Amino acid sequence: MLKKYVENLQVNEVQEEVQKMLDNDVDPKEIEKQLLEGLKEVGRKYENGEYFIGDLVVSGIMMKEIFATEKMKSYLKTAEKNYNGKIVLGTVSDDIHDIGKDIMFEMFTSAGFEVIDLGVDVPTEEFIRAIVSLQPDIVGISCILTTCIDNIQATIDGIEQKGLRDHIKIIVGGTAIHKKYGSMIRADAFTNDAQEGLRICESWMKEKTEKK
C-alpha cells in the first residue's frame, strides 16, 4: 500500500502509512524498500511523460520529510549495510535545484554508498577540493537548467586539468540532460532515472572490486 501511495504522490497518505507502520513496529528496512520502489515508479512515469517536473519536486520533498523523521533517521544511521563505495554529489554552478540530487542521495545511501552532498550551485573549485580531500570513487553532477549545461563541461574540464579525471567515474543527471549531450560533456554516464543511475554506479564499483 505504501508503494502505491508514493507512486500516486498521495503525500498525506504516505505520511500516515509510514507512521502507522512505525507504530506497529514494522522493520524500517521494509518501509524504506517500499518508499524506494514507489519512487522508482514516479521516475518511470516521468520518463513516460505521465508526470512532470512539478511531480518530481513533490516526490523529492515527500521523501526528504519522511527520511527526516526521528525513527527513519535513526534507522539510516544504524542499519548494517555493505559498504558500496564513496560518491560526491552536487548540483552544478548557477543551478539551485536540489530535488533530483536529494532523491539520489537517499537512494545511494540506502544502497550502502557513503554519500557526500556538496549542495547546490557548486563551483568547479569545490568539486575539485572534494575530490582531492575525500577521494571518492564517483562524482555525481546534477543539472536541471539547460542554461547550465556548459557549466557541467567546465567542471569536468577543471577536474581533467588538475589530473584527477582518471581516478574517478563521473555520472551526470537531471532534466536538462539528454543523450545528445553525452559526447559533449564527456561524462562516463548520464541518466534521468535514479534507479538506473544507482545500477550504473553499482556496476562500476563491482568492476573496481574485481580488478583489485
Residue pairs with C-beta under 8 A, 6 or more apart in sequence:
1 17
2 14
2 17
2 18
2 21
2 31
2 34
2 35
2 38
3 34
3 35
3 37
3 38
3 41
4 38
5 13
5 14
5 17
5 38
6 14
6 34
6 35
6 37
6 38
6 39
6 41
6 42
6 59
6 62
7 38
7 41
7 42
7 45
9 42
9 51
9 55
9 58
9 59
9 62
11 58
11 62
14 35
14 62
14 66
15 65
15 66
18 31
18 35
18 66
18 69
18 72
21 30
21 31
22 28
22 31
22 69
22 71
22 72
28 71
28 72
28 75
28 79
29 75
29 79
31 72
32 72
32 75
32 76
32 110
35 63
35 66
36 106
36 107
36 110
39 59
39 63
39 103
39 107
39 194
40 194
40 195
42 51
42 55
42 56
42 59
43 56
43 192
43 193
43 194
43 195
44 193
45 51
45 55
46 52
46 55
46 56
46 192
47 192
47 193
53 144
53 175
56 99
56 100
56 103
56 175
57 99
59 99
59 103
60 98
60 99
60 100
60 102
60 103
61 99
63 102
63 103
63 106
64 102
64 106
66 72
67 73
67 76
67 106
76 109
76 110
81 110
81 111
81 112
82 112
83 112
83 114
84 111
84 112
84 113
84 202
84 205
85 113
85 114
85 136
85 137
85 138
85 201
85 204
85 205
85 208
86 113
86 114
86 115
86 116
86 134
86 135
86 136
86 137
86 138
87 108
87 113
87 114
87 115
87 116
87 136
87 137
87 138
87 139
87 140
87 201
88 115
88 116
88 118
88 127
88 130
88 131
88 134
88 136
88 138
88 139
88 140
89 101
89 104
89 105
89 108
89 115
89 116
89 117
89 118
89 139
89 140
89 142
90 101
90 117
90 118
90 119
90 120
90 122
90 126
90 127
90 130
90 139
90 140
90 141
90 142
91 97
91 98
91 101
91 119
91 120
91 121
91 122
91 141
91 142
91 143
91 144
91 174
92 122
92 141
92 142
92 143
92 148
92 151
92 152
92 155
93 121
93 122
93 123
93 124
93 148
93 151
93 154
93 155
94 121
94 145
94 147
94 148
94 151
95 120
95 121
95 142
95 143
95 144
95 145
95 148
95 151
95 174
96 120
96 121
97 120
97 142
97 144
97 145
97 174
98 119
98 120
98 142
99 144
100 142
100 144
100 173
100 174
100 175
100 194
101 117
101 120
101 140
101 142
102 117
103 194
104 140
104 142
104 173
104 194
104 197
104 198
105 115
105 117
107 194
107 195
107 197
107 198
108 115
108 198
108 201
109 115
111 198
111 202
113 201
116 130
116 134
116 136
118 126
118 127
118 130
124 151
124 154
124 155
124 157
124 158
124 159
125 158
127 139
127 141
127 155
127 158
127 159
128 158
128 159
128 162
128 164
130 136
130 139
131 139
131 159
131 162
131 164
131 167
131 168
132 162
132 164
135 167
136 168
137 168
137 169
137 204
137 205
137 208
138 168
138 169
138 170
138 171
138 201
138 204
138 205
139 159
139 168
139 169
139 170
139 171
140 170
140 171
140 172
140 173
140 197
140 201
141 152
141 155
141 156
141 170
141 171
141 172
141 173
141 187
142 172
142 173
142 174
143 149
143 151
143 152
143 172
143 173
143 174
143 176
143 177
144 174
144 175
144 176
145 176
146 176
148 176
149 176
149 177
149 181
149 184
149 185
152 172
152 185
152 187
153 184
153 185
153 186
156 165
156 170
156 185
156 186
156 187
159 165
159 168
159 170
169 188
169 189
169 201
169 204
170 187
170 188
170 189
171 187
171 188
171 189
171 190
171 191
171 197
171 200
171 201
172 185
172 187
172 189
172 190
173 190
173 191
173 192
173 194
173 197
174 192
175 192
177 190
177 191
177 192
179 190
181 190
182 190
188 204
189 197
189 200
191 197
191 200
